[in-house]
C-alpha cells in the first residue's frame, strides 16, 4: 500500500495528519487515530479526550470501521490525503475538511473528514466507487434463541473473533470504561399524528445483556463514574422514513463493551449519511451542550437571520381564503405593532392551487406534480396580488420587517424539477428580497429523490450566500426530520389549531422542553396562538388556552424560534398590550440568549409543574433564566443552574419580565417565587465583578 507520508493539514487548533499507515485527527477537544489497512479500510486505534487525557478505547484488536455496505474486492489500494471544500460551507462554521482516498484498480474508497474547532469529534462520510453495490445486505444479528436455563461459563461467547470485518459499519469501538450507561433516543416527527415526540430507553450495561440491536439517529454512552461520555449522531431522516432503511442503527455487545454504529444509508446513489462520535464531560448538561455546539457548527447562530419571530396566518385555519393584498397590508400594520420580525404568507400567494386550498375541489388542487398541473404554478396570483408582491414586501420593509413565503418542492419523479424549484426561490430572493421560506409537501421516496432534494437546498443556500432561511415542515409524510438536513434551517415542528381542539400551551411547551435535550432549541420553530378563538371547545378546561395571558404564551416559545400562528390583525388588544412589551425585551436580549447554551430546567411540562430553561453564556459568567409556574400548588421553586461558573463570586438576578422574584443561592441554585398560577419569570443572572 502506497501512502503519501508526512502530510499534515491544519486550521487553528484542528489538524488532520497521515503518516505511514496512521491517520490522526483532532482539535483542542479530542484526538483520534486509525490504522489504514492495505485494503484502504480504517481500524480505530485511539480516541482520547484532549481536555482530560482520558482514553476511550481498549487495546484490544479493532474491527474496521467505517466499512461499506458490501465487501470490497480484495486488492491493495493507494492512499492519499488532500484538502477539500465542505458541501455547505456557506452556512457552516469554519472547518478543516479533507478527503482520504484509497484507490484500487477495481474499487476506491473516499472518506470525507471534517473537523470543526468547536466540536468534540470528527464528522465523517464514506463513499465507495466501483464496487458492485452500495445496498446493504440485511442479516440476522446476535445469538438465536433465549435462555435455556442451563448455566454455562459465558466466556466462550465473549471470545469470538474481534477482528473480523463487518459490513455497513460507521464506527466499531470497544470502550475502556467498565461501567457504562447507554441511552437510545427515539424521536418522532409526522406531528399531525404524534404529540409525544421524544422517548429515551436506558441500559446500565451488564455482561449478561444479550446483543442489543437498536434504531435511531442518536445514542449516548456515559461513564457513570466520571460523567464523561460519547454521543453517536447520524445525520439522517428518522429510521421509519429513510429511503435506504436498515433494520438497526446501533449494535451493542455489552459483555465486550463493543459499540457498532451501523448503516450508511448509501443506497443506489452511493451517498451515505454523515455521522460523528463526539466527546463530552459534565454529565447531562455537558452532553446537551456538546450536541448543541455540534449542531451550531453545522449551522451557526447568525444575529439578524436566526431566531426571528415569524407570523403566519395559516394558524387561524382560513387557509388561503383571505390571502390578498389588502389583507396582507393589515397583517403588516398589526405585525409591526406586535413586534413581528418576518411576515410570512403560507399556501395561497401563488397562482397554482394545492390540495389544501379552499378552492381545492373546484380548481383541482394538487400536492405534487405542480408543473404538470400548471406550468406557471409558482407565479404570483394575479387576482390576489394584482400589483405583484413588490408593494407588500416594500410595506413590510418600511416597518422594519422582512417577508417570507410558503413553498412545496415538487416531489414528482424524485424531485426531477429541483432546478426549476431552485430557480423559483432564487428569483423571489433576487427580485423581492424574500429570505424566509416554509418548505412543505416533501415526499422522500428514494435515494435519487433525496439527492435531488439536497441539491435543491444546497443550490439555494449557496447562491443566496446563506441568506435564505428554510423552515422545514416535519408535520407529515416522509421528510428529512430533525437531523437529516441540519444546515437547512429551523424545523417547523407542529400544526396545532384551536379549531380542532388540538392546541394546549403546556403541550407545546412540553414538546419544546423534551426536544431541547437533543435538538438545538434555536432550530425549532414553535407556535403560539390566538387564545380567544374557539373558547367554546375548551369550556371547563383549567388548562385551556384562554386561561393563560398572551405574554405567557409567547414566553413558552421565546427560547426557540417563535412562530405567531395566527392572523395578527385578528388578535385581541390584550396581545398588543401584554405580549408586545415582552417581545421588545426579548429582542433586546435575543442575541445573548441564542449565543449561549440553552438547557431545560425543572420537570417536563405537564400543565401542573415547575419548568423552564436557562441560557448560559460562553464565558459562564452570566445566564438567562426562564421559569414557568404551571398550575402547580407550590408558589416557590429552586433549580440548579448548570454550566454557570462555580467561582466564589456573588451572583445578582435582574428581573426582565413576568411576575415574581428570583434569588441566586450558594451552589449556583436559583430560588424563584411566582405568586400566581400559570405565570412565568424571565431574569438575567450575572457574576458580580
Number of C-alpha atoms within 10 A of each C-alpha: 17 14 19 14 15 10 15 16 16 17 15 12 14 22 22 28 18 24 14 15 19 19 22 19 23 27 24 16 21 24 23 21 20 21 20 22 17 18 20 26 22 23 25 23 21 18 25 18 25 17 14 11 12 14 17 21 19 17 11 13 14 22 25 25 23 27 28 27 27 17 16 21 15 11 15 17 23 18 27 18 23 15 16 14 13 17 11 18 18 18 23 20 20 19 22 23 25 21 20 21 21 26 22 20 11 15 17 21 25 19 19 23 23 27 26 25 22 19 27 28 30 24 21 22 20 24 20 25 15 14 17 13 19 24 21 20 11 12 7 7 12 13 9 7 6 7 8 6 6 5 7 7 7 11 9 8 11 14 9 9 10 15 12 11 17 18 21 26 21 29 25 23 25 25 19 18 18 15 15 23 17 19 17 20 19 18 19 20 26 18 19 14 11 12 16 15 17 17 12 10 10 13 13 15 18 16 13 10 13 15 16 15 16 18 20 20 24 20 24 19 24 24 20 15 10 12 18 22 26 22 22 22 21 26 20 25 23 24 19 14 18 21 22 19 19 19 16 17 22 24 19 23 21 23 18 17 21 21 19 23 28 27 27 32 24 24 19 14 17 22 19 24 19 20 22 24 22 23 27 26 20 15 15 17 19 20 24 23 23 23 23 24 19 24 23 23 22 20 23 18 21 14 13 10 14 19 27 22 23 25 29 23 25 22 23 19 15 14 16 20 12 15 20 18 19 13 13 24 17 14 24 29 15 18 24 19 16 22 22 25 23 26 28 24 24 23 23 24 24 21 17 23 27 25 15 15 20 17 14 13 13 9 13 13 18 17 19 20 16 22 16 12 16 13 10 13 17 19 14 18 20 13 11 19 20 11 13 16 19 12 14 20 21 16 17 22 17 12 16 13 19 23 25 25 23 19 23 18 27 24 23 19 13 19 27 16 20 22 16 15 22 20 15 17 23 21 13 16 20 12 11 16 19 22 22 25 23 23 19 23 21 23 23 22 19 17 21 20 21 23 16 19 25 17 16 21 21 21 18 24 24 16 14 17 12 22 19 24 21 24 22 27 25 25 22 19 16 20 27 25 25 27 18 20 19 23 25 23 25 27 28 25 27 23 18 21 21 23 14 10 14 13 19 21 27 23 17 21 25 22 19 26 28 18 20 23 20 20 20 26 27 28 28 27 27 30 31 28 25 23 23 13 17 16 16 10 14 15 9 9 11 12 19 19 24 19 14 18 16 23 22 22 27 25 27 26 24 27 29 26 22 23 25 26 22 23 23 28 19 14 17 14 10 12 20 19 14 16 20 20 16 23 22 14 13 19 18 11 14 19 16 19 25 23 18 22 24 27 27 25 21 17 14 19 23 16 20 19 19 27 24 27 21 27 26 28 21 14 11 17 19 22 27 26 29 24 28 30 27 22 18 15 12 16 15 16 17 17 18 16 24 21 22 22 16 14 10 9 13 14 18 16 20 15 16 17 20 19 15 17 17 25 16 20 15 12 11 18 15 19 15 23 19 21 15 16 17 22 21 27 23 25 21 21 23 20 18 11 7
